[in-house]
Amino acid sequence: MIRNRVILLVEDNPNDVELTLRAFEKSNVSNEIVVAGDGEQAIHYLFKTGPHAGRDPKDMPEVVLLDMKLPKLDGLGVLRRMRADERTRRLPVVILTSSKEEKDVMSCYDFGANSFVRKPVDFGQFVDAARHLGIYWLVMNEPPPPGQQNGDGRLRDVNTFQAWGRRGPDREQALNLGIFYEDNASKKR
């Protein structure tokens, strides 16, 4: 059984949400993307509280794309809460923000971010960034070993990616890894 690898996007700007969703669509990553519009919604989703109280505890996102400037609880507050709790301590967090402040970069890494990506202004560059994020975090990245992570404890063969080269996985390879990838040919049918 292939598990849907969910991406949690924590972003309050509706235009940036739409841009991110379109960029992932254009880069052929069609995994479910759950959107949290503020830091509080992200915490509810991650810790299965409030409107997400009935969510399956094993159904954690594969990666969290986190904006820094959020209402109710800012991105650093979300990151601190995640790193302080055993259930989310090892969950990959990519800061996806427009900030160019060096202090923001340093703060994010100090609080345990796995990556800091500046949102490109140009849509073509944003699509390219989304494609690289999808390939890295959904295919190449190897999660912690079974019993040392959240979720189902599976491991992926990272050597498979090297065989694909720069083009990335084809549809069958992606589906075998649990990535819901759509090639352009399947979209035209």
N, C-alpha and C positions, 0 to 999 in steps of 0.2 A: 504494500500500500504506500502510495506516495503522499507525503504530508505537504499541505500547502504551506510554503514558506512565506510567512507574513512579514511585511515591512511596516513598521510603525513610523509614520511621518508626523512630527510634532511641529506645527506651523500655524500661526494665527492669521497671516495675510492670505486672503482668498486668491489673490492673483498669483502668489508664489506657490500655493497648493496646486492650482490649475497648471501652472508652468511645470511643476515637478511631475504631475501625473502625465501631462503630454510628453514630457521628455522621456519618461520611462516607457510610455507607449511607443514612441518613435524609435527607441532603442531596443524594442522587441522584448522587454521584460514585462510580463503580464501577471506577475504574482499579485496576490491581494495586497492592497495598500490601505491600511487603516489610518485615518487622519484624526489627530487630536488637535483641537483648535487653541488649546492653552495648556500650561503646565499641569494644572489640576486634572484636566481630562486625561492627560498622559499617565499621571499617577494612578487614577482610577482604573485605566485600562491595564497597566502593568501589574497592579496589585489586586486586581479583580474585586474592586470595591465600587460603591455607588451603582451607576447604571451597568457596570460590567461584573457585578457580584456573582452572576451565574456562569461566567465564562470558565471553560475547562482550564484548570491550573497548568496543564502540560502544554497548552496552546500559547506559547510565548512567541513573540516576533523573532525573526532571524537576525534583524538589525534594527536599530532605532536611528532615524534621521532627525536630529534635534536642532531647532532654531534656538538662538540664545535669548533674543528679546521677545518674551512671551508675557501675556497678561496672567494674573493670579499667582503664578509661580514661574520664575524665569528659568531659562535653560540650565543654568548652573545649579539652581535649586533642585530641578528634576534629576540632574546628574548626581548630585550629592545623595539624594534619597535612593537612587538606584545602586550606587556603590556602597551604601551603608546597609543594604539588605542582601542577605545570602541568596534570595531567589533571583535577583537581578544583577548581582555583583559582576558576573562575567559576561553579561549580555553586551554585544558590540554596540557602541554608540559613536555615530558619526555626527559631528557638529557641522551643520549645513547652514551657513550664515553669510550675510553680506558684510559683516564686520571686517575691517582691515587693521584693527588695533592689536598690536603685539601683546598687550596685557590680556586681551581676550583669549588669544591663542594659548598663552602661558597658563591662564586660569583653567581653561578647559582641560589641558593635559594634566595640570596639577590635581584636578578633581577626578581624573580617570577616563577622559575621552580616549577613544581608540584612534580617532582621526579628526582632522579639522579641514573642512573644504569650504572655500569661498565660493559663493554662488556667482557663476559667470553672468555678465550682463547680456551677452549675445546668446540667442536661443540655440544656435548651432553648437556653440561651446557647451551650453548647458546639457544638450542632448548627449554630447560626447562624454561629459562628466557623469551623467546618469548611467550611460552604458558601462563605463568603467566601474562605477560603484556597484552596479548590479552584478557584473562578472566577478569582481573581487569578493564582495561580501556574500554572494549567494552561491558561488562556485569554488573559487580558489581558497577562501579562508577556511581553515580547519578549526572547528570548535574544540573546546576542551574535551578530554577523554570521557567515556561513559562513567557516570557516577560523580563527575566533577563539573557538571554543567546543568543547565536547566533544560527542560524538554525531554526528548526521547533518547538522547545519548548516542545518536548516530555519528559516524565519521564519514567524511568524503575522501576520495582518493585525489589528492591535489596533483599527483603526477598526470592524471588524465588531462588536466588543463594544458600542460606543456605539450602534449601531443596535438592539441587543437591549433596551437600557434596563435597568431594575432587575431584571426577571424573569430575566435570564440567557439562555443558549442553549436552544433546544428540542433534542429528541433528535437530529434530522437535522443541525442545525448543529454540535452537539457532536461527533457521530461524524465529520463532515467535518474537524474540527480534531484528531481523534485522542483526544478525551476520551470515555471509555466511561461515558456518562451514561444513566441509566435513569429514565424518567419514571414516575409512579405508574400510568398506564394500562397500560404495557407489563409492569409487575410483576404486575398482576391477571390477565393472560392465561395 
